[in-house]
Structures are given as structure tokens and as C-alpha cells.
Amino acid sequence: MSEDGYNAVTDYVRVGVKSGGCSGLSYDLKFDKAQQEGDKVFEDNGVKIIVDKKSFLYLIGTTLEYSGGLNGTGFVFNNPNASRTCGCGESFSL
């Protein structure tokens, strides 16, 4: 976060869903300095995570894990609501 000009103590990681990707919906992960009205706020290991109200409906029960294994390094979304996911794991459908 600090490399991108954000403060891990005061700023947020925003997780969301947007249209697109090979399965219809894709995950959106970025840093944000402000919380918006209706955002859900979570904290894990000192990191504040915010999700907008619309995306929250798609993400209920989802876990976000960091994988540094042989298949590459990055975040993995484990979404129990997804009926189909693409091979790269970056998009899904319900």
C-alpha cells in the first residue's frame, strides 16, 4: 500500500464486483482512501477492507486468500455463491 501512496493504518482495501470477464462478473481489488455511504467495513490482521453494498450481495461468504504457490502469486477469491468460474479465477457467474 505504501508503494502506491496509501497508509495501511488509515486507508482501505476495496473489494468489489464489476461486469466483465469470461464468466460475466469479475472481482475488483484496489486501494481506497475513503469509505462511502453504505460500505461494509471488515478488518483482518490490521487491514481494513471495504465492500460496497451491491458487491456485498455477490461476495457474502467469500474468503480472500493470498497464494504464493507454484501456480503463481496473487490473491485467490473463494466464493461459495459462484456457480461457474473461469480458469484464471478472476471472473464468475451466479
LINGIUR-V266492 format. One record per residue. N is the residue number from 1. RES is the residue in one small letter. SS is DSSP state (h for helix, s for strand, l for the rest). Layout:
((N & RES & SS) (N & RES & SS))
This chain:
((1 & m & l) (2 & s & h) (3 & e & h) (4 & d & h) (5 & g & l) (6 & y & l) (7 & n & l) (8 & a & l) (9 & v & l) (10 & t & l) (11 & d & l) (12 & y & s) (13 & v & s) (14 & r & s) (15 & v & s) (16 & g & s) (17 & v & s) (18 & k & s) (19 & s & s) (20 & g & l) (21 & g & l) (22 & c & l) (23 & s & l) (24 & g & l) (25 & l & s) (26 & s & s) (27 & y & s) (28 & d & s) (29 & l & s) (30 & k & s) (31 & f & s) (32 & d & s) (33 & k & l) (34 & a & l) (35 & q & l) (36 & q & l) (37 & e & l) (38 & g & l) (39 & d & l) (40 & k & s) (41 & v & s) (42 & f & s) (43 & e & s) (44 & d & s) (45 & n & l) (46 & g & l) (47 & v & s) (48 & k & s) (49 & i & s) (50 & i & s) (51 & v & s) (52 & d & l) (53 & k & h) (54 & k & h) (55 & s & h) (56 & f & h) (57 & l & h) (58 & y & h) (59 & l & h) (60 & i & l) (61 & g & l) (62 & t & l) (63 & t & s) (64 & l & s) (65 & e & s) (66 & y & s) (67 & s & s) (68 & g & l) (69 & g & l) (70 & l & l) (71 & n & l) (72 & g & l) (73 & t & l) (74 & g & s) (75 & f & s) (76 & v & s) (77 & f & s) (78 & n & s) (79 & n & l) (80 & p & l) (81 & n & l) (82 & a & l) (83 & s & l) (84 & r & s) (85 & t & s) (86 & c & l) (87 & g & l) (88 & c & l) (89 & g & l) (90 & e & l) (91 & s & s) (92 & f & s) (93 & s & s) (94 & l & l))
